[in-house]
Amino acid sequence: MIKIYFFFTATNLEWKHLLKNDKYKDIIIESFKFLVSELRVRIFAFVIMPNHFHTVWKINEDTERSDF
């Protein structure tokens, strides 16, 4: 089981500004909402930039890394 808080960053290939349009940011936000509603993670903070995003989260204790 995972009991650690993570600072996670995901970047776009070649730092392209693929997240500039709000509809793409909304996909990430909806994915976060799903993970929280399914009790897979607790999200403490996130920021979405045009070419990457950061989040501070904790994977819930009953979620295995392979399930996440």
N, C-alpha and C positions, 0 to 999 in steps of 0.2 A: 504494500500500500504506500501511497505517496503522501507525505506530510510536510511538504516543503512549499514555500511561496516562490513564485517564479516571476522574473521580469523577462518578458518575451518580446522579441522583435521579429517582424516579417517584412522583407523588402521585395520590391519588384525587380525583375531582371533588368540590369543596366540602369537601375534607378529611374526608369520611365515613370512619368506622372499619370499612371493609370487610375489613380484614385481621386483625380481632380474633380470628376463629376460626382455629384451627391448620390446618384443612384447606385454607384459602386460602393460608396461608404455605407449606404443603407444595407447592402448585402452583408457586410462585416458586422454591423450592429445587430441585424436579425440573427446572424449566427451566434453572436454573444448571448442574445436573449434566449435562444434555444438551449445553449449549454447551461445557462443559469436555471431556466425553467425545468430542465431535466435533472437538476441537482448534480451536474457533473463538475462545475467549477463555481467559485466565488470570485467575482471580478471587483477589484478595489479601485482600479483606475485604468483608463485607456486614452490614447490619443491617436487620431488618424491623420496622417500627413498625405500630401499628393503622391508620394512614392514609397511609403512604408507606414507601418503602424506599430505602436508599443502597447503592451498591456501588463498590468500587475495583477496576478491572479493566483489562486490556490486550487489545485485539483482536489476534489473531495476525496476523503479517505477511503470510501468504498469503491472508488473508480480506479481500475488498474490502468497503468500506462498504456498497455496494448489496446484497451477500450477507448482511450482518449485519442 
